[in-house]
């Protein structure tokens, strides 16, 4: 068994599964929200929070921490669930998602949860904020600075001009301390990305703007971690990782269906999903003995 | 009668303000000079521009602190959001473009990534108002005050001259806050002096005749000079006593001062180079309707777009010249009776 960081691959796969269970439970309790994206990104979030990120859940204001900017704020169930599993706040709090007075707003809001790096929701602005952070950090700490700024964005938000403005500026500025991870799940609200607004070969597009680009399987935790280490070794450019993911990953009924982009499971659907995830847990345990 | 005696002595106003040869400087230039001084005293200040560095007078800062200047290209959405990211790392960004494009084009980014996200930065909107002139209506921002005033956490600043723009820039640098700083392109009479005090949030009675005033003019930005000249003219020709208040901070509004002058004069004219909807006039009307209902005349653009012309032609055409202000005062005096 391969050990990565403080956790083995098997332990990380189990974490991702736990996070998916939490996502289903919190969406059921909330009665609304986004299902497909959070399930699809659970492995990437696990790799970041349990292996790659320099962070301290007990000291979220730690100045030396890496920064993680979530651009497509609507997938925040996976952000909140991962943060809770990492120890930022109690797991029980996940059940307050989208409720009045909750710290877990429908889209992330720093007023309510100051440990977030940014408030987000409206698409297309997260990468720019990460670019600003990377430029500011380079001004203060130079190019050999060991801190990284991670931007997580969706494929759908490449429809936004603001995203391309950020891609251009980061390429111009050669921001080696910036790593963008694109959730390439091929869906958005109105349908498949290639029907709504064809994105074609995203890797080639990013490369054309002077980024180092890797395309990976966004569900293979070892591959995610390897890719991020390679990205850190690139010194002359910013790095983009196009993570190919399956929307709704882990629950057969939700997988690859854009209808699950923006709705929450009902009681029966949630039970079916949790049963399947628990079966998956057994499989992970047996496969990674 | 020495008209200069009516200028508020506490404010050390330029005594040549009514002379034909009064010094004229673009308001934006005061910002450009102020930003360099601010950059010297506050090392967290960074500047970003969207391909209008000299027009917005940021080139002074760029020349002095090249490592703290970011050129983002013609990309105003990115301008605001990159500034937000820099603010998240402890910087105090000033970002500039024409007001029509920032905050005109990037309003949602300003709302979400700066105001809602609780980040401190200064949106510097140059070339505001119809006095941009020949470029025409596409480039004449006359909605920007309304766009910024409606945002929670936003301070809205509209200096009356270059010296005041410099002082406001320095005041922001000393006490960082999220703010919109509105600047104009054209040369504007210098009303204040280096000795004129400035406090963000506090209006200034620039001009006050002896005795009880008939009308109070509440003005902002480049048109404050026109308001002063209208007041002088009315005093000299018709013995009408007019107070002139300069509101350089439209939000938070100095309600105490506005209520005070409104209660004294019982008639108010608001003057701004902006749509009369949602700007200074709207802010004053909201304040007075709530606390001291008073007849108001609104000088500003009357729900129209701008066009090409010289600044003077356009100010006259859209009813914001000295004559229009005087007419508004006379109309109010009739309404009062």
Interface residues (C-beta under 8 A of the other chain):
Chain A: X67 X69 X109 X110 X111 X117 X118 X119 X120 X121 X122 X124 X125 X128 X129 X130 X131 X132 X133 X134 X135 X136 X137 X139 X140 X161 X162 X165 X166 X168 X169 X173
Chain B: X46 X67 X68 X70 X72 X73 X75 X77 X78 X81 X82 X83 X84 X85 X86 X87 X88 X89 X90 X91 X93 X108 X109 X112 X113 X116 X117 X118
